Amino acid sequence: MKRIFNQETINKIGEKIKVAGWINNRRVHGKILFIDLRDMSGIIQVVFNEKNQEPYNAAQELKSEWVVEIIGTIQKRPTGMINSEIKTGEVELQAEDIKILAKSEQLPFDIQELKVSLPTLLDYRPLVVKNQKIKAIFKIEEEIINSFRRTLQKLQFTEFQAPVIVPANAEGGAAVFHIDYYDYDAYLTQSPQLYKQIMLNCFERVFTVNKVFRAEPSVTTRHLAEYTSLDMEMAFIDSWEDTMEVAETVIRNMLSDVKNNCSEELKTLGVVLPQLNDKLPRLKMREAQEIIFKRTKRDNRKEPDLEPEDEKEICLFAKEKYNSELIFITHYPTKKRPFYTYPDPKDPEHTLSFDILCRGLEITTGGQRINDYTKLISNIKKWGSDPRDFEYYLQAFKYGMPPEGGFAMGLERIVKQIIGLENIREANAFPRDMERIDERLSLLQPKKKTAKTKTKKKTKKIKK
Amino acid sequence: MKRIFNQETINKIGEKIKVAGWINNRRVHGKILFIDLRDMSGIIQVVFNEKNQEPYNAAQELKSEWVVEIIGTIQKRPTGMINSEIKTGEVELQAEDIKILAKSEQLPFDIQELKVSLPTLLDYRPLVVKNQKIKAIFKIEEEIINSFRRTLQKLQFTEFQAPVIVPANAEGGAAVFHIDYYDYDAYLTQSPQLYKQIMLNCFERVFTVNKVFRAEPSVTTRHLAEYTSLDMEMAFIDSWEDTMEVAETVIRNMLSDVKNNCSEELKTLGVVLPQLNDKLPRLKMREAQEIIFKRTKRDNRKEPDLEPEDEKEICLFAKEKYNSELIFITHYPTKKRPFYTYPDPKDPEHTLSFDILCRGLEITTGGQRINDYTKLISNIKKWGSDPRDFEYYLQAFKYGMPPEGGFAMGLERIVKQIIGLENIREANAFPRDMERIDERLSLLQPKKKTAKTKTKKKTKKIKK
């Protein structure tokens, strides 16, 4: 007999069927034993009656998370026993035969309640992914990527594969991880930026979903050493605002797709998605600083970037004033952005660049790029690099590059902000940071004799 | 005026429109100057008539790959001038205004003919992606991944993100790249295997698209240091053949999706896709060796794996005998497979594992995995590793893992084989190997003083 999913039992009343799954829990009521069987589709209640002695005896032995296969007949539950909390709440399975597929050892903690600290949760990640709230997080994460793809494919973007290993002459700036690459040096990519610009020559509108890496020398609730970047780049823009429009469309669709396609996951998590108005509000960074100063008397008006507390404050302002939990902040200072960022012709000290903040945290960075070959070369020099190190990349511009721009979205940050997680590690199934790769590194291996981490801190720190 | 794509001009006869793109080529016929303008949608012929002096003069200056924006009126071509080779072949654009968006330097070679060696092609990758055959390759590559996703999503699989950075106690075996990870050692992942098994506890059926890495100490036409792996894993299998059925469905759909959705790219490349019969033929590895021996008198019957020449020969056999250019080879020897491979209960020296070969090359590897916690521990020991190094991973089995299996497909190998590329580097936009990361490493940087490449060659080499 072919196994069916628990949810499919709803339409099988009176039929003999086979299901399989994990023991979610087990209750004894006199001469009847109940188990909740969990599979990918949900839960079904299975009834073992003493009268049917063989399966009843077998079921006595069952413990949480044992894996079983059960044959039986689907029947309507008695009226008083209907459980409206689950989809199969009007039926139950009368067990006739049970087969144990795998046993489980004693659980270290209650994985349904999951009242553990974050480090413990991460130590036990392979176990805690069984929890329905954890599952909901990663289902929503999948939907966000799917939504990103759907939106951009509809806009005739093509997806390409960007590399992880990059040469020594990478974009430079932020802290990078060093790789022993055969007899040479190589690095983990910080961003697919240069590659997506190159691929404009192929497809004109491109996007790419990639792991990117930052050797952040600190532990915060919003940084990961390895994260997923959702990147797009488009040529033949009329203005940098074209890229903002696409970014806004992408994010709106993400929120509506999560709302429509993950309603059950949102319910499981008890989450309300961020509010949006007809149009995302837009503020220049300097305007934002002015507003923050007026509201808080905190004077960061000369700072070249928004501080974390500023990002929170300006989001509060946007919610109060515009009823929007997302906001565009634009025109970041030229010296704080990478060499390829397009300066505002009307104000060259500031750039045609933007961030999107959501509930107090930057989730997207983008803008127009310099597409002129000679300007790019002079900017590379100005930023303290050698154009010869960029010869490969510069080919993309040497042979005719249209006006272009794009953006990058941090997947885990989006998940964290829209479902209100406290720590970005909760939004990554296998988070890597200074202290952890799966297990805590201090438990796993001795420190290296020679600490060789490449955390080059240049004066021109690149914000991406 | 808003720019439209070249292909959209077909329905704009008599209308004034704006297009933009690259100069594909330029021809002078007496007092008329023609250019073929290329954008992402294709080519349109633009006519500059001497009578319209300003745009005509501007067009004199145009060279290959310059980027321009042109306003003009779409008209029907004279009957004798229709070009059935292109989609816009019945119309042309009478130029009224032209704006140069970017210039190109002199091209180093003809990028439309592209008669260059592979190393030159890769040196100039940012330029040669403009070539329509190159574009076709990467469009097909995108379709293969999309098809993989669609098939598995339809079968209720969920996608998750597997990590690139893995701890020192990784799967072991094949050559791995070492990372300086803060004060610790880490490695680039060889496969998401352990993580997809873990995620079965979350979703029961999972897939993942990831970059994986092999520090292959050799240069061949079928290996890359970094490639894209299409991975799936499913729980509650009745038999290992469930995984073969899904693999066959995935590949059939890939071929039909490429056929249906990339017909133009196939035409551009002049490619015939591999033949398939109703069902992929299946041979045990030992049977295949016997057949190869009979056909060639080459006696590899005691070898623990198929040699590259064997893979080619058995594919010839499958094509002759079964009219199929793909074939399953099953039951590889236990000692040649990783510790988690399920031994055949009827013949424990061989495993419930399979490869799919396509036109002489392995493109997929899969099979059933050991889901029993204690068996897994004893196998880890047997394979010479310490179960304590796998404690994190082993949690997935300690707390109840159903019978399960899965497979991995090499994206670039699929592309290479189905469109008949000579070298796998052609199927990767930015191939990395011993000698190259974008540019040739020998040109880019000096050798490291201390060669520290980790190419641990253990006796139990893992084949994945």
Boltz contact constraints between the chains, C-beta under 6 A:
constraints:
  - contact:
      token1: [A, 20]
      token2: [B, 236]
      max_distance: 6.0
  - contact:
      token1: [A, 22]
      token2: [B, 400]
      max_distance: 6.0
  - contact:
      token1: [A, 40]
      token2: [B, 203]
      max_distance: 6.0
  - contact:
      token1: [A, 40]
      token2: [B, 204]
      max_distance: 6.0
  - contact:
      token1: [A, 65]
      token2: [B, 399]
      max_distance: 6.0
  - contact:
      token1: [A, 65]
      token2: [B, 400]
      max_distance: 6.0
  - contact:
      token1: [A, 66]
      token2: [B, 400]
      max_distance: 6.0
  - contact:
      token1: [A, 67]
      token2: [B, 400]
      max_distance: 6.0
  - contact:
      token1: [A, 67]
      token2: [B, 402]
      max_distance: 6.0
  - contact:
      token1: [A, 101]
      token2: [B, 402]
      max_distance: 6.0
  - contact:
      token1: [A, 102]
      token2: [B, 400]
      max_distance: 6.0
  - contact:
      token1: [A, 102]
      token2: [B, 401]
      max_distance: 6.0
  - contact:
      token1: [A, 104]
      token2: [B, 399]
      max_distance: 6.0
  - contact:
      token1: [A, 104]
      token2: [B, 400]
      max_distance: 6.0
  - contact:
      token1: [A, 105]
      token2: [B, 398]
      max_distance: 6.0
  - contact:
      token1: [A, 126]
      token2: [B, 198]
      max_distance: 6.0
  - contact:
      token1: [A, 126]
      token2: [B, 395]
      max_distance: 6.0
  - contact:
      token1: [A, 126]
      token2: [B, 396]
      max_distance: 6.0
  - contact:
      token1: [A, 127]
      token2: [B, 395]
      max_distance: 6.0
  - contact:
      token1: [A, 127]
      token2: [B, 399]
      max_distance: 6.0
  - contact:
      token1: [A, 129]
      token2: [B, 201]
      max_distance: 6.0
  - contact:
      token1: [A, 129]
      token2: [B, 202]
      max_distance: 6.0
  - contact:
      token1: [A, 130]
      token2: [B, 201]
      max_distance: 6.0
  - contact:
      token1: [A, 135]
      token2: [B, 202]
      max_distance: 6.0
  - contact:
      token1: [A, 142]
      token2: [B, 158]
      max_distance: 6.0
  - contact:
      token1: [A, 142]
      token2: [B, 159]
      max_distance: 6.0
  - contact:
      token1: [A, 158]
      token2: [B, 142]
      max_distance: 6.0
  - contact:
      token1: [A, 159]
      token2: [B, 142]
      max_distance: 6.0
  - contact:
      token1: [A, 160]
      token2: [B, 138]
      max_distance: 6.0
  - contact:
      token1: [A, 161]
      token2: [B, 228]
      max_distance: 6.0
  - contact:
      token1: [A, 163]
      token2: [B, 226]
      max_distance: 6.0
  - contact:
      token1: [A, 163]
      token2: [B, 430]
      max_distance: 6.0
  - contact:
      token1: [A, 164]
      token2: [B, 164]
      max_distance: 6.0
  - contact:
      token1: [A, 164]
      token2: [B, 211]
      max_distance: 6.0
  - contact:
      token1: [A, 165]
      token2: [B, 226]
      max_distance: 6.0
  - contact:
      token1: [A, 165]
      token2: [B, 432]
      max_distance: 6.0
  - contact:
      token1: [A, 167]
      token2: [B, 437]
      max_distance: 6.0
  - contact:
      token1: [A, 167]
      token2: [B, 438]
      max_distance: 6.0
  - contact:
      token1: [A, 167]
      token2: [B, 444]
      max_distance: 6.0
  - contact:
      token1: [A, 168]
      token2: [B, 445]
      max_distance: 6.0
  - contact:
      token1: [A, 177]
      token2: [B, 179]
      max_distance: 6.0
  - contact:
      token1: [A, 178]
      token2: [B, 180]
      max_distance: 6.0
  - contact:
      token1: [A, 179]
      token2: [B, 177]
      max_distance: 6.0
  - contact:
      token1: [A, 179]
      token2: [B, 179]
      max_distance: 6.0
  - contact:
      token1: [A, 180]
      token2: [B, 178]
      max_distance: 6.0
  - contact:
      token1: [A, 180]
      token2: [B, 452]
      max_distance: 6.0
  - contact:
      token1: [A, 180]
      token2: [B, 453]
      max_distance: 6.0
  - contact:
      token1: [A, 182]
      token2: [B, 434]
      max_distance: 6.0
  - contact:
      token1: [A, 182]
      token2: [B, 453]
      max_distance: 6.0
  - contact:
      token1: [A, 183]
      token2: [B, 447]
      max_distance: 6.0
  - contact:
      token1: [A, 183]
      token2: [B, 448]
      max_distance: 6.0
  - contact:
      token1: [A, 183]
      token2: [B, 451]
      max_distance: 6.0
  - contact:
      token1: [A, 184]
      token2: [B, 441]
      max_distance: 6.0
  - contact:
      token1: [A, 184]
      token2: [B, 445]
      max_distance: 6.0
  - contact:
      token1: [A, 186]
      token2: [B, 437]
      max_distance: 6.0
  - contact:
      token1: [A, 198]
      token2: [B, 126]
      max_distance: 6.0
  - contact:
      token1: [A, 201]
      token2: [B, 129]
      max_distance: 6.0
  - contact:
      token1: [A, 201]
      token2: [B, 130]
      max_distance: 6.0
  - contact:
      token1: [A, 202]
      token2: [B, 129]
      max_distance: 6.0
  - contact:
      token1: [A, 202]
      token2: [B, 135]
      max_distance: 6.0
  - contact:
      token1: [A, 203]
      token2: [B, 40]
      max_distance: 6.0
  - contact:
      token1: [A, 204]
      token2: [B, 40]
      max_distance: 6.0
  - contact:
      token1: [A, 211]
      token2: [B, 164]
      max_distance: 6.0
  - contact:
      token1: [A, 226]
      token2: [B, 163]
      max_distance: 6.0
  - contact:
      token1: [A, 226]
      token2: [B, 164]
      max_distance: 6.0
  - contact:
      token1: [A, 226]
      token2: [B, 165]
      max_distance: 6.0
  - contact:
      token1: [A, 228]
      token2: [B, 161]
      max_distance: 6.0
  - contact:
      token1: [A, 236]
      token2: [B, 20]
      max_distance: 6.0
  - contact:
      token1: [A, 392]
      token2: [B, 438]
      max_distance: 6.0
  - contact:
      token1: [A, 392]
      token2: [B, 439]
      max_distance: 6.0
  - contact:
      token1: [A, 395]
      token2: [B, 126]
      max_distance: 6.0
  - contact:
      token1: [A, 395]
      token2: [B, 127]
      max_distance: 6.0
  - contact:
      token1: [A, 396]
      token2: [B, 126]
      max_distance: 6.0
  - contact:
      token1: [A, 398]
      token2: [B, 105]
      max_distance: 6.0
  - contact:
      token1: [A, 399]
      token2: [B, 65]
      max_distance: 6.0
  - contact:
      token1: [A, 399]
      token2: [B, 104]
      max_distance: 6.0
  - contact:
      token1: [A, 399]
      token2: [B, 127]
      max_distance: 6.0
  - contact:
      token1: [A, 400]
      token2: [B, 22]
      max_distance: 6.0
  - contact:
      token1: [A, 400]
      token2: [B, 65]
      max_distance: 6.0
  - contact:
      token1: [A, 400]
      token2: [B, 66]
      max_distance: 6.0
  - contact:
      token1: [A, 400]
      token2: [B, 67]
      max_distance: 6.0
  - contact:
      token1: [A, 400]
      token2: [B, 102]
      max_distance: 6.0
  - contact:
      token1: [A, 400]
      token2: [B, 104]
      max_distance: 6.0
  - contact:
      token1: [A, 401]
      token2: [B, 102]
      max_distance: 6.0
  - contact:
      token1: [A, 402]
      token2: [B, 67]
      max_distance: 6.0
  - contact:
      token1: [A, 402]
      token2: [B, 101]
      max_distance: 6.0
  - contact:
      token1: [A, 430]
      token2: [B, 163]
      max_distance: 6.0
  - contact:
      token1: [A, 432]
      token2: [B, 165]
      max_distance: 6.0
  - contact:
      token1: [A, 434]
      token2: [B, 182]
      max_distance: 6.0
  - contact:
      token1: [A, 437]
      token2: [B, 165]
      max_distance: 6.0
  - contact:
      token1: [A, 437]
      token2: [B, 167]
      max_distance: 6.0
  - contact:
      token1: [A, 437]
      token2: [B, 186]
      max_distance: 6.0
  - contact:
      token1: [A, 438]
      token2: [B, 167]
      max_distance: 6.0
  - contact:
      token1: [A, 438]
      token2: [B, 392]
      max_distance: 6.0
  - contact:
      token1: [A, 439]
      token2: [B, 392]
      max_distance: 6.0
  - contact:
      token1: [A, 441]
      token2: [B, 184]
      max_distance: 6.0
  - contact:
      token1: [A, 444]
      token2: [B, 167]
      max_distance: 6.0
  - contact:
      token1: [A, 445]
      token2: [B, 168]
      max_distance: 6.0
  - contact:
      token1: [A, 445]
      token2: [B, 184]
      max_distance: 6.0
  - contact:
      token1: [A, 447]
      token2: [B, 183]
      max_distance: 6.0
  - contact:
      token1: [A, 448]
      token2: [B, 183]
      max_distance: 6.0
  - contact:
      token1: [A, 451]
      token2: [B, 183]
      max_distance: 6.0
  - contact:
      token1: [A, 452]
      token2: [B, 180]
      max_distance: 6.0
  - contact:
      token1: [A, 453]
      token2: [B, 180]
      max_distance: 6.0
  - contact:
      token1: [A, 453]
      token2: [B, 182]
      max_distance: 6.0
